[in-house]
Amino acid sequence: MRHHFWKWPIPVYLFLGGLGGGIFCLAAILTLFVFPGVEAVPQALAWPGFISILCLGFGCLMLVADLGQPMVFYRAFVKSTSVLAWGARLLTVCMIFGLLWFVSYIPWEWFRPIADFFVFFRPLNIAIAGIAGTCIMLYTGIFLSTLKAHAFWATPALPVLFTISALSTACAAIALSIGWWPADTSIQSAAGLAVLEYSAEASHILHLVDVILVVCEIVVLLVMVLSFLGAGNKTANKVGHKWVHGSYALAFWGGMMVMGLGLPEFMYIFMDGTVASTTIAPILVLCGGCLLRFMVVNSDERAPLPGEDQFFEKLPPRDAEFITKWTYGENIY
């Protein structure tokens, strides 16, 4: 392949989609299973939920922008056999029910009647948003793995890798934003103190979960890349060499393995309770997750079609005289 036909909006879309879906997946688990019936927990998770809605919405805009025809974006929803269509529907479902769940926590007095109406539906809304978010995480990897012509994408390990990465970045995003708003965190408020208490407890749980997820991501990523390095498929072998000791080696070893995974893991384990563990490490995890999507999407090498190389070899160079001689609008006859 001589050009990267998928530009930067696609990896941004995959990153934001996985991040938003992962936040709602974890929010649903914490709300419904880890702390069932504890009102302070979903209230503390309201701001991460709002961030998730923004991520999903902006990711959809990136997808529509990359399609090239924004005015006919609805076609992405109506093609029933398209993986892209299922992804667009899941994003829509997750955003709608996530927004309805978030609306019930808006504390403005003038908005109170609307918020109170949705209080009864909180468990249902967060459950649907969580299920849709889980499917979105899987979809971001399946979306690429269905394209069988691309050696680095057509592997069952890719959905696993993207799902683990999405959960890890979601843990990082929640840890950075949990308890911010709309909770009343004043020391005079018992509800505010409860939100702060459960925010700290949920952050500790997410911290431990992310420690495990980062280890899993390192293992899956290394197994996937090194298996391509030793693959008999020439195209897959070429991509593996590019990642391990080629043009992507610095981004892979320095950006992904060290800065995006290894250093955060070190901070999580040996610098627990410090700014490095609570702030710097989650930021590095988010940067590593975004870098992973860009590297994977740009690793779109494929085996040439029969006769494709001969076709390109017969094309004239771009600076050929008969191409550059003529200017638009000129009539030389």
C-alpha positions as CSV (number, residue, x, y, z in Angstrom):
1,M,0.0,0.0,0.0
2,R,1.5,3.3,-1.0
3,H,-0.7,5.7,1.0
4,H,-2.3,5.7,4.4
5,F,-6.0,6.1,3.4
6,W,-7.1,6.3,7.0
7,K,-6.0,9.7,8.4
8,W,-5.8,11.0,12.0
9,P,-9.6,11.2,12.7
10,I,-9.9,7.4,12.7
11,P,-7.4,6.6,15.5
12,V,-8.8,9.6,17.4
13,Y,-12.3,8.1,16.9
14,L,-11.1,4.6,18.1
15,F,-9.4,6.0,21.1
16,L,-12.2,8.3,22.3
17,G,-14.8,5.6,21.6
18,G,-12.9,3.0,23.6
19,L,-12.3,5.5,26.4
20,G,-15.9,6.6,26.6
21,G,-17.2,3.1,26.5
22,G,-14.8,2.0,29.1
23,I,-15.8,4.7,31.5
24,F,-19.5,3.8,31.3
25,C,-18.6,0.1,31.6
26,L,-16.6,0.7,34.9
27,A,-19.2,3.2,36.1
28,A,-21.9,0.6,35.7
29,I,-19.8,-2.1,37.5
30,L,-19.0,0.2,40.4
31,T,-22.6,1.5,40.7
32,L,-24.5,-1.8,40.4
33,F,-22.1,-4.4,41.7
34,V,-19.2,-3.0,43.8
35,F,-21.2,-0.4,45.7
36,P,-24.8,-1.3,45.2
37,G,-27.3,1.1,46.8
38,V,-24.6,3.6,47.8
39,E,-25.8,6.9,46.3
40,A,-22.5,8.7,46.9
41,V,-20.7,6.5,44.3
42,P,-22.7,7.2,41.2
43,Q,-22.8,10.9,42.2
44,A,-19.0,10.8,42.4
45,L,-18.9,9.2,38.9
46,A,-21.2,11.8,37.3
47,W,-18.3,14.0,36.1
48,P,-16.4,11.0,34.6
49,G,-19.7,10.1,32.9
50,F,-20.0,13.6,31.4
51,I,-16.4,13.3,30.1
52,S,-17.4,10.0,28.6
53,I,-20.3,11.6,26.8
54,L,-18.0,14.3,25.4
55,C,-15.5,11.6,24.2
56,L,-18.2,9.6,22.5
57,G,-19.7,12.7,20.8
58,F,-16.4,14.0,19.6
59,G,-15.4,10.6,18.4
60,C,-18.6,10.4,16.3
61,L,-17.7,13.8,14.8
62,M,-14.3,12.4,13.9
63,L,-15.9,9.4,12.2
64,V,-18.3,11.6,10.2
65,A,-15.5,14.0,9.2
66,D,-13.4,11.1,7.9
67,L,-16.2,9.6,5.8
68,G,-15.8,12.6,3.5
69,Q,-19.5,13.3,3.0
70,P,-20.8,14.7,6.3
71,M,-24.3,15.4,4.9
72,V,-25.0,11.7,4.3
73,F,-23.7,10.5,7.7
74,Y,-27.0,8.7,8.3
75,R,-25.9,5.9,5.9
76,A,-23.5,4.8,8.7
77,F,-26.5,3.8,10.7
78,V,-28.6,2.1,8.1
79,K,-26.2,-0.5,6.6
80,S,-27.3,-3.5,8.7
81,T,-24.4,-5.7,7.6
82,S,-21.7,-3.2,8.3
83,V,-19.5,-3.3,11.3
84,L,-19.2,0.4,11.2
85,A,-23.0,0.7,11.4
86,W,-23.2,-1.4,14.5
87,G,-20.5,0.8,16.0
88,A,-22.4,4.0,15.2
89,R,-25.5,2.5,16.8
90,L,-23.7,1.4,19.9
91,L,-22.2,4.9,20.3
92,T,-25.6,6.5,20.0
93,V,-27.2,4.2,22.5
94,C,-24.4,4.7,25.0
95,M,-24.5,8.5,24.6
96,I,-28.3,8.7,25.0
97,F,-28.6,6.5,28.1
98,G,-25.4,7.9,29.6
99,L,-26.8,11.4,29.2
100,L,-30.1,10.5,30.8
101,W,-28.2,9.0,33.7
102,F,-26.0,12.1,34.1
103,V,-29.0,14.5,33.8
104,S,-30.4,13.0,37.0
105,Y,-27.4,14.4,39.0
106,I,-27.5,18.0,37.7
107,P,-27.8,20.1,40.9
108,W,-29.2,23.3,39.5
109,E,-32.4,24.4,41.3
110,W,-34.2,25.5,38.1
111,F,-33.4,22.0,36.6
112,R,-34.5,20.0,39.6
113,P,-37.9,18.9,38.3
114,I,-36.3,17.3,35.2
115,A,-33.5,15.8,37.2
116,D,-35.9,14.3,39.7
117,F,-37.9,12.7,36.9
118,F,-34.9,10.7,35.8
119,V,-33.8,9.6,39.3
120,F,-36.1,6.5,39.2
121,F,-34.4,5.4,35.9
122,R,-30.8,5.7,37.1
123,P,-30.1,2.0,37.4
124,L,-31.7,1.2,34.1
125,N,-29.9,4.0,32.3
126,I,-26.4,3.2,33.7
127,A,-26.9,-0.5,33.0
128,I,-27.8,0.1,29.3
129,A,-24.9,2.6,29.0
130,G,-22.5,0.1,30.6
131,I,-23.5,-2.8,28.3
132,A,-23.3,-0.5,25.2
133,G,-19.9,0.8,26.5
134,T,-18.6,-2.8,26.8
135,C,-19.7,-3.6,23.3
136,I,-18.0,-0.3,22.0
137,M,-14.7,-1.4,23.5
138,L,-14.9,-4.7,21.7
139,Y,-16.1,-3.1,18.5
140,T,-13.0,-0.8,18.3
141,G,-10.8,-3.8,17.8
142,I,-13.3,-5.9,15.8
143,F,-13.7,-2.9,13.4
144,L,-10.1,-3.3,12.3
145,S,-9.8,-7.0,12.6
146,T,-12.5,-7.6,10.0
147,L,-10.3,-6.1,7.3
148,K,-8.6,-9.3,6.4
149,A,-6.3,-7.8,3.8
150,H,-4.2,-6.0,6.4
151,A,-1.9,-8.4,8.2
152,F,-1.5,-6.4,11.4
153,W,-5.2,-5.9,11.9
154,A,-6.5,-9.4,10.9
155,T,-5.8,-11.0,14.2
156,P,-8.1,-12.0,17.1
157,A,-5.5,-10.5,19.5
158,L,-6.4,-6.9,18.3
159,P,-9.9,-6.8,19.9
160,V,-8.4,-8.2,23.1
161,L,-5.6,-5.6,23.1
162,F,-8.0,-2.7,22.4
163,T,-10.4,-3.8,25.1
164,I,-7.7,-4.0,27.7
165,S,-6.3,-0.7,26.6
166,A,-9.8,0.9,26.7
167,L,-10.4,-0.3,30.3
168,S,-7.0,0.9,31.4
169,T,-7.4,4.4,29.9
170,A,-10.9,4.4,31.4
171,C,-9.5,3.7,34.9
172,A,-7.0,6.5,34.4
173,A,-9.7,9.0,33.3
174,I,-12.0,8.1,36.2
175,A,-9.1,8.4,38.7
176,L,-8.3,11.9,37.4
177,S,-11.9,13.1,37.5
178,I,-13.9,11.2,40.1
179,G,-15.8,13.3,42.6
180,W,-15.2,16.6,40.9
181,W,-18.8,17.5,40.1
182,P,-21.8,17.8,40.8
183,A,-21.2,16.6,44.3
184,D,-21.2,19.1,47.2
185,T,-17.8,18.4,48.7
186,S,-17.9,21.1,51.4
187,I,-16.9,19.9,54.8
188,Q,-20.2,21.1,56.3
189,S,-22.1,18.6,54.1
190,A,-22.5,15.0,55.2
191,A,-23.4,14.0,51.6
192,G,-20.2,15.8,50.4
193,L,-18.1,13.9,52.9
194,A,-19.6,10.6,51.8
195,V,-18.8,11.4,48.1
196,L,-15.2,12.2,49.0
197,E,-14.9,9.0,51.1
198,Y,-16.3,6.7,48.4
199,S,-14.4,8.6,45.7
200,A,-11.2,7.7,47.5
201,E,-12.3,4.1,47.9
202,A,-13.3,3.8,44.3
203,S,-10.0,5.4,43.2
204,H,-8.1,2.8,45.2
205,I,-10.0,0.0,43.5
206,L,-9.4,1.4,40.1
207,H,-5.8,1.9,40.9
208,L,-5.4,-1.9,41.7
209,V,-7.4,-2.8,38.6
210,D,-5.2,-0.6,36.4
211,V,-2.1,-2.2,37.8
212,I,-3.4,-5.6,36.5
213,L,-4.6,-4.2,33.2
214,V,-1.3,-2.5,32.4
215,V,0.5,-5.9,33.0
216,C,-2.0,-7.6,30.7
217,E,-1.6,-5.0,28.0
218,I,2.2,-5.3,28.1
219,V,1.9,-9.1,27.7
220,V,-0.7,-9.0,24.9
221,L,1.1,-6.3,23.0
222,L,4.5,-8.0,23.2
223,V,3.0,-11.4,22.2
224,M,1.2,-9.8,19.3
225,V,4.1,-7.8,17.9
226,L,6.7,-10.5,18.4
227,S,4.5,-13.1,16.8
228,F,4.3,-10.9,13.7
229,L,8.1,-10.6,13.9
230,G,8.4,-14.3,13.5
231,A,5.5,-14.8,11.1
232,G,5.9,-16.6,7.8
233,N,3.6,-14.0,6.2
234,K,5.9,-11.5,4.5
235,T,3.6,-8.6,5.1
236,A,3.1,-9.4,8.8
237,N,6.8,-10.0,9.2
238,K,7.5,-6.6,7.6
239,V,5.1,-4.8,10.1
240,G,6.7,-6.7,13.0
241,H,10.2,-5.6,12.0
242,K,8.9,-2.0,11.6
243,W,7.7,-2.0,15.2
244,V,10.6,-3.8,16.8
245,H,13.6,-2.3,15.1
246,G,12.3,-0.2,12.2
247,S,10.7,3.2,11.8
248,Y,8.3,2.6,14.7
249,A,10.9,1.2,17.1
250,L,11.3,4.4,19.1
251,A,7.6,5.0,19.4
252,F,7.0,1.3,20.3
253,W,9.8,0.8,22.9
254,G,10.1,4.4,24.1
255,G,6.6,5.7,23.7
256,M,4.5,2.7,24.4
257,M,6.5,0.2,26.4
258,V,8.4,2.6,28.6
259,M,6.4,5.9,28.8
260,G,2.9,4.6,28.2
261,L,3.0,1.3,30.2
262,G,6.3,0.6,32.1
263,L,6.7,3.9,33.8
264,P,3.0,4.2,34.9
265,E,3.2,0.7,36.3
266,F,6.3,1.6,38.2
267,M,4.6,4.7,39.6
268,Y,1.4,2.7,40.5
269,I,3.4,0.1,42.5
270,F,6.3,1.9,44.1
271,M,5.0,5.5,44.4
272,D,1.5,4.8,45.6
273,G,-0.3,7.8,47.2
274,T,1.9,10.4,45.6
275,V,1.2,12.8,42.8
276,A,3.1,10.6,40.4
277,S,0.7,7.7,41.1
278,T,-2.5,9.7,41.2
279,T,-1.9,12.2,38.4
280,I,1.2,11.6,36.3
281,A,0.7,7.9,35.8
282,P,-2.9,8.1,34.6
283,I,-2.0,10.9,32.2
284,L,0.8,8.7,30.7
285,V,-1.6,5.8,30.4
286,L,-4.0,8.0,28.4
287,C,-1.2,9.2,26.2
288,G,0.0,5.6,25.7
289,G,-3.5,4.5,24.7
290,C,-3.8,7.2,22.1
291,L,-0.4,6.4,20.7
292,L,-1.3,2.8,20.4
293,R,-4.3,3.6,18.2
294,F,-2.2,5.8,15.9
295,M,0.5,3.2,15.5
296,V,-2.0,0.4,14.8
297,V,-4.1,2.3,12.3
298,N,-0.9,3.5,10.5
299,S,0.3,-0.1,10.3
300,D,-2.0,-0.8,7.4
301,E,0.4,-2.6,5.1
302,R,-1.1,-5.3,3.0
303,A,0.0,-7.7,0.3
304,P,-0.3,-6.2,-3.2
305,L,-3.0,-7.3,-5.5
306,P,-2.1,-9.4,-8.5
307,G,-0.5,-7.0,-11.1
308,E,-0.7,-4.0,-8.7
309,D,3.1,-3.4,-8.6
310,Q,3.3,-3.6,-12.4
311,F,0.6,-1.0,-12.6
312,F,2.3,1.4,-10.4
313,E,5.6,0.8,-12.1
314,K,4.1,1.9,-15.4
315,L,2.7,5.1,-14.1
316,P,4.7,8.2,-15.0
317,P,6.5,10.2,-12.3
318,R,4.6,13.1,-10.9
319,D,7.2,15.6,-12.2
320,A,7.0,14.3,-15.8
321,E,7.1,17.1,-18.3
322,F,3.8,16.3,-20.0
323,I,2.1,16.6,-16.6
324,T,3.7,19.7,-15.4
325,K,3.8,21.5,-18.8
326,W,0.1,22.1,-19.0
327,T,-1.7,24.5,-16.6
328,Y,-5.4,24.4,-15.8
329,G,-7.5,26.5,-18.2
330,E,-4.8,26.7,-20.8
331,N,-5.7,25.7,-24.4
332,I,-2.6,25.1,-26.4
333,Y,-4.3,23.7,-29.5
